[in-house]
């Protein structure tokens, strides 16, 4: 498989689609890798009795992605919305292993 062309070098819709398809696969691979970190976080949180949702960390992640969005020329509000969905999914994934935060002590 050849590497996709850079966007500026694409001259056909087939070129564009090939680039997007390649990036989509890479994004899914990165989300799967992120999920591995989430799973490990759940294991560690179970040992140290931390909840899945830690609001200060949620907001720290949001600040980070907003900053990254600005760096790469994307709308920070849109990226924040996407990431809050990802964070909610990640927390639900942790809770499926830890149990709901509402049932945890602390």
mmCIF file of the C-alpha atoms, coordinates in Angstrom:
data_MODEL
# 
_entry.id   MODEL 
# 
loop_
_atom_site.group_PDB 
_atom_site.id 
_atom_site.type_symbol 
_atom_site.label_atom_id 
_atom_site.label_alt_id 
_atom_site.label_comp_id 
_atom_site.label_asym_id 
_atom_site.label_entity_id 
_atom_site.label_seq_id 
_atom_site.pdbx_PDB_ins_code 
_atom_site.Cartn_x 
_atom_site.Cartn_y 
_atom_site.Cartn_z 
_atom_site.occupancy 
_atom_site.B_iso_or_equiv 
_atom_site.pdbx_formal_charge 
_atom_site.auth_seq_id 
_atom_site.auth_comp_id 
_atom_site.auth_asym_id 
_atom_site.auth_atom_id 
_atom_site.pdbx_PDB_model_num 
ATOM 1   C CA . UNK A 1 1   ? 0.000   0.000  0.000  1.00 0.00 ? 1   UNK A CA 1 
ATOM 2   C CA . UNK A 1 2   ? 1.397   3.359  -0.957 1.00 0.00 ? 2   UNK A CA 1 
ATOM 3   C CA . UNK A 1 3   ? 1.252   6.324  1.357  1.00 0.00 ? 3   UNK A CA 1 
ATOM 4   C CA . UNK A 1 4   ? -1.529  8.755  0.573  1.00 0.00 ? 4   UNK A CA 1 
ATOM 5   C CA . UNK A 1 5   ? -0.727  12.026 -1.104 1.00 0.00 ? 5   UNK A CA 1 
ATOM 6   C CA . UNK A 1 6   ? -0.543  15.195 0.952  1.00 0.00 ? 6   UNK A CA 1 
ATOM 7   C CA . UNK A 1 7   ? -3.809  17.152 0.679  1.00 0.00 ? 7   UNK A CA 1 
ATOM 8   C CA . UNK A 1 8   ? -2.163  19.839 -1.467 1.00 0.00 ? 8   UNK A CA 1 
ATOM 9   C CA . UNK A 1 9   ? -0.984  17.148 -3.907 1.00 0.00 ? 9   UNK A CA 1 
ATOM 10  C CA . UNK A 1 10  ? -4.416  15.539 -4.386 1.00 0.00 ? 10  UNK A CA 1 
ATOM 11  C CA . UNK A 1 11  ? -5.864  16.134 -7.818 1.00 0.00 ? 11  UNK A CA 1 
ATOM 12  C CA . UNK A 1 12  ? -8.830  13.735 -7.780 1.00 0.00 ? 12  UNK A CA 1 
ATOM 13  C CA . UNK A 1 13  ? -11.550 12.695 -5.378 1.00 0.00 ? 13  UNK A CA 1 
ATOM 14  C CA . UNK A 1 14  ? -9.968  9.226  -5.367 1.00 0.00 ? 14  UNK A CA 1 
ATOM 15  C CA . UNK A 1 15  ? -6.784  10.819 -3.985 1.00 0.00 ? 15  UNK A CA 1 
ATOM 16  C CA . UNK A 1 16  ? -8.804  12.646 -1.330 1.00 0.00 ? 16  UNK A CA 1 
ATOM 17  C CA . UNK A 1 17  ? -10.743 9.517  -0.353 1.00 0.00 ? 17  UNK A CA 1 
ATOM 18  C CA . UNK A 1 18  ? -7.572  7.440  -0.115 1.00 0.00 ? 18  UNK A CA 1 
ATOM 19  C CA . UNK A 1 19  ? -6.037  9.993  2.228  1.00 0.00 ? 19  UNK A CA 1 
ATOM 20  C CA . UNK A 1 20  ? -9.140  10.193 4.402  1.00 0.00 ? 20  UNK A CA 1 
ATOM 21  C CA . UNK A 1 21  ? -9.480  6.395  4.555  1.00 0.00 ? 21  UNK A CA 1 
ATOM 22  C CA . UNK A 1 22  ? -5.846  6.070  5.631  1.00 0.00 ? 22  UNK A CA 1 
ATOM 23  C CA . UNK A 1 23  ? -6.262  8.732  8.297  1.00 0.00 ? 23  UNK A CA 1 
ATOM 24  C CA . UNK A 1 24  ? -9.484  7.141  9.542  1.00 0.00 ? 24  UNK A CA 1 
ATOM 25  C CA . UNK A 1 25  ? -7.679  3.851  10.077 1.00 0.00 ? 25  UNK A CA 1 
ATOM 26  C CA . UNK A 1 26  ? -4.869  5.632  11.913 1.00 0.00 ? 26  UNK A CA 1 
ATOM 27  C CA . UNK A 1 27  ? -7.379  7.476  14.103 1.00 0.00 ? 27  UNK A CA 1 
ATOM 28  C CA . UNK A 1 28  ? -9.182  4.255  15.010 1.00 0.00 ? 28  UNK A CA 1 
ATOM 29  C CA . UNK A 1 29  ? -5.822  2.653  15.866 1.00 0.00 ? 29  UNK A CA 1 
ATOM 30  C CA . UNK A 1 30  ? -5.004  5.629  18.096 1.00 0.00 ? 30  UNK A CA 1 
ATOM 31  C CA . UNK A 1 31  ? -8.418  5.446  19.787 1.00 0.00 ? 31  UNK A CA 1 
ATOM 32  C CA . UNK A 1 32  ? -7.809  1.749  20.451 1.00 0.00 ? 32  UNK A CA 1 
ATOM 33  C CA . UNK A 1 33  ? -4.436  2.609  21.981 1.00 0.00 ? 33  UNK A CA 1 
ATOM 34  C CA . UNK A 1 34  ? -6.108  5.316  24.086 1.00 0.00 ? 34  UNK A CA 1 
ATOM 35  C CA . UNK A 1 35  ? -8.643  2.722  25.248 1.00 0.00 ? 35  UNK A CA 1 
ATOM 36  C CA . UNK A 1 36  ? -5.769  0.551  26.476 1.00 0.00 ? 36  UNK A CA 1 
ATOM 37  C CA . UNK A 1 37  ? -4.650  3.462  28.679 1.00 0.00 ? 37  UNK A CA 1 
ATOM 38  C CA . UNK A 1 38  ? -8.229  3.872  29.895 1.00 0.00 ? 38  UNK A CA 1 
ATOM 39  C CA . UNK A 1 39  ? -8.413  0.176  30.778 1.00 0.00 ? 39  UNK A CA 1 
ATOM 40  C CA . UNK A 1 40  ? -5.148  0.379  32.681 1.00 0.00 ? 40  UNK A CA 1 
ATOM 41  C CA . UNK A 1 41  ? -6.350  3.505  34.476 1.00 0.00 ? 41  UNK A CA 1 
ATOM 42  C CA . UNK A 1 42  ? -9.421  1.560  35.585 1.00 0.00 ? 42  UNK A CA 1 
ATOM 43  C CA . UNK A 1 43  ? -7.222  -1.202 36.980 1.00 0.00 ? 43  UNK A CA 1 
ATOM 44  C CA . UNK A 1 44  ? -5.088  1.279  38.908 1.00 0.00 ? 44  UNK A CA 1 
ATOM 45  C CA . UNK A 1 45  ? -8.107  3.241  40.138 1.00 0.00 ? 45  UNK A CA 1 
ATOM 46  C CA . UNK A 1 46  ? -9.635  0.021  41.482 1.00 0.00 ? 46  UNK A CA 1 
ATOM 47  C CA . UNK A 1 47  ? -6.510  -0.629 43.557 1.00 0.00 ? 47  UNK A CA 1 
ATOM 48  C CA . UNK A 1 48  ? -6.246  2.922  44.938 1.00 0.00 ? 48  UNK A CA 1 
ATOM 49  C CA . UNK A 1 49  ? -10.041 3.368  45.227 1.00 0.00 ? 49  UNK A CA 1 
ATOM 50  C CA . UNK A 1 50  ? -10.447 6.304  42.853 1.00 0.00 ? 50  UNK A CA 1 
ATOM 51  C CA . UNK A 1 51  ? -13.654 7.014  40.931 1.00 0.00 ? 51  UNK A CA 1 
ATOM 52  C CA . UNK A 1 52  ? -13.831 6.761  37.164 1.00 0.00 ? 52  UNK A CA 1 
ATOM 53  C CA . UNK A 1 53  ? -14.729 10.467 36.846 1.00 0.00 ? 53  UNK A CA 1 
ATOM 54  C CA . UNK A 1 54  ? -12.284 12.910 38.341 1.00 0.00 ? 54  UNK A CA 1 
ATOM 55  C CA . UNK A 1 55  ? -13.641 16.326 37.400 1.00 0.00 ? 55  UNK A CA 1 
ATOM 56  C CA . UNK A 1 56  ? -10.325 18.162 37.729 1.00 0.00 ? 56  UNK A CA 1 
ATOM 57  C CA . UNK A 1 57  ? -8.723  15.706 35.282 1.00 0.00 ? 57  UNK A CA 1 
ATOM 58  C CA . UNK A 1 58  ? -11.645 15.988 32.863 1.00 0.00 ? 58  UNK A CA 1 
ATOM 59  C CA . UNK A 1 59  ? -11.206 19.752 32.733 1.00 0.00 ? 59  UNK A CA 1 
ATOM 60  C CA . UNK A 1 60  ? -7.431  19.418 32.384 1.00 0.00 ? 60  UNK A CA 1 
ATOM 61  C CA . UNK A 1 61  ? -7.901  17.139 29.357 1.00 0.00 ? 61  UNK A CA 1 
ATOM 62  C CA . UNK A 1 62  ? -10.381 19.603 27.849 1.00 0.00 ? 62  UNK A CA 1 
ATOM 63  C CA . UNK A 1 63  ? -7.967  22.513 28.325 1.00 0.00 ? 63  UNK A CA 1 
ATOM 64  C CA . UNK A 1 64  ? -5.215  20.465 26.684 1.00 0.00 ? 64  UNK A CA 1 
ATOM 65  C CA . UNK A 1 65  ? -7.262  19.543 23.615 1.00 0.00 ? 65  UNK A CA 1 
ATOM 66  C CA . UNK A 1 66  ? -8.533  23.096 23.207 1.00 0.00 ? 66  UNK A CA 1 
ATOM 67  C CA . UNK A 1 67  ? -4.919  24.277 23.184 1.00 0.00 ? 67  UNK A CA 1 
ATOM 68  C CA . UNK A 1 68  ? -3.992  21.572 20.653 1.00 0.00 ? 68  UNK A CA 1 
ATOM 69  C CA . UNK A 1 69  ? -6.961  22.569 18.491 1.00 0.00 ? 69  UNK A CA 1 
ATOM 70  C CA . UNK A 1 70  ? -5.771  26.167 18.423 1.00 0.00 ? 70  UNK A CA 1 
ATOM 71  C CA . UNK A 1 71  ? -2.224  25.045 17.571 1.00 0.00 ? 71  UNK A CA 1 
ATOM 72  C CA . UNK A 1 72  ? -3.469  23.026 14.591 1.00 0.00 ? 72  UNK A CA 1 
ATOM 73  C CA . UNK A 1 73  ? -6.019  25.568 13.363 1.00 0.00 ? 73  UNK A CA 1 
ATOM 74  C CA . UNK A 1 74  ? -9.182  23.748 14.414 1.00 0.00 ? 74  UNK A CA 1 
ATOM 75  C CA . UNK A 1 75  ? -12.161 25.319 16.195 1.00 0.00 ? 75  UNK A CA 1 
ATOM 76  C CA . UNK A 1 76  ? -11.580 24.720 19.935 1.00 0.00 ? 76  UNK A CA 1 
ATOM 77  C CA . UNK A 1 77  ? -15.321 24.588 20.705 1.00 0.00 ? 77  UNK A CA 1 
ATOM 78  C CA . UNK A 1 78  ? -15.875 21.784 18.187 1.00 0.00 ? 78  UNK A CA 1 
ATOM 79  C CA . UNK A 1 79  ? -12.866 19.801 19.404 1.00 0.00 ? 79  UNK A CA 1 
ATOM 80  C CA . UNK A 1 80  ? -14.029 20.238 23.006 1.00 0.00 ? 80  UNK A CA 1 
ATOM 81  C CA . UNK A 1 81  ? -17.473 18.843 22.124 1.00 0.00 ? 81  UNK A CA 1 
ATOM 82  C CA . UNK A 1 82  ? -15.912 15.834 20.424 1.00 0.00 ? 82  UNK A CA 1 
ATOM 83  C CA . UNK A 1 83  ? -13.546 15.236 23.328 1.00 0.00 ? 83  UNK A CA 1 
ATOM 84  C CA . UNK A 1 84  ? -16.239 15.527 25.974 1.00 0.00 ? 84  UNK A CA 1 
ATOM 85  C CA . UNK A 1 85  ? -18.045 12.692 24.156 1.00 0.00 ? 85  UNK A CA 1 
ATOM 86  C CA . UNK A 1 86  ? -14.797 10.701 24.129 1.00 0.00 ? 86  UNK A CA 1 
ATOM 87  C CA . UNK A 1 87  ? -14.265 11.421 27.824 1.00 0.00 ? 87  UNK A CA 1 
ATOM 88  C CA . UNK A 1 88  ? -17.817 10.322 28.663 1.00 0.00 ? 88  UNK A CA 1 
ATOM 89  C CA . UNK A 1 89  ? -17.261 7.105  26.700 1.00 0.00 ? 89  UNK A CA 1 
ATOM 90  C CA . UNK A 1 90  ? -13.951 6.556  28.509 1.00 0.00 ? 90  UNK A CA 1 
ATOM 91  C CA . UNK A 1 91  ? -15.544 7.066  31.911 1.00 0.00 ? 91  UNK A CA 1 
ATOM 92  C CA . UNK A 1 92  ? -18.361 4.659  31.025 1.00 0.00 ? 92  UNK A CA 1 
ATOM 93  C CA . UNK A 1 93  ? -15.716 2.128  29.969 1.00 0.00 ? 93  UNK A CA 1 
ATOM 94  C CA . UNK A 1 94  ? -13.945 2.512  33.322 1.00 0.00 ? 94  UNK A CA 1 
ATOM 95  C CA . UNK A 1 95  ? -17.224 2.276  35.231 1.00 0.00 ? 95  UNK A CA 1 
ATOM 96  C CA . UNK A 1 96  ? -18.025 -0.984 33.449 1.00 0.00 ? 96  UNK A CA 1 
ATOM 97  C CA . UNK A 1 97  ? -15.012 -2.399 35.280 1.00 0.00 ? 97  UNK A CA 1 
ATOM 98  C CA . UNK A 1 98  ? -15.107 -0.379 38.506 1.00 0.00 ? 98  UNK A CA 1 
ATOM 99  C CA . UNK A 1 99  ? -18.848 -0.066 38.958 1.00 0.00 ? 99  UNK A CA 1 
ATOM 100 C CA . UNK A 1 100 ? -20.683 3.271  38.868 1.00 0.00 ? 100 UNK A CA 1 
ATOM 101 C CA . UNK A 1 101 ? -19.071 6.116  40.811 1.00 0.00 ? 101 UNK A CA 1 
ATOM 102 C CA . UNK A 1 102 ? -22.340 6.584  42.709 1.00 0.00 ? 102 UNK A CA 1 
ATOM 103 C CA . UNK A 1 103 ? -21.864 3.155  44.311 1.00 0.00 ? 103 UNK A CA 1 
ATOM 104 C CA . UNK A 1 104 ? -18.218 3.652  45.238 1.00 0.00 ? 104 UNK A CA 1 
ATOM 105 C CA . UNK A 1 105 ? -17.202 4.890  48.645 1.00 0.00 ? 105 UNK A CA 1 
ATOM 106 C CA . UNK A 1 106 ? -15.281 8.078  49.060 1.00 0.00 ? 106 UNK A CA 1 
# 
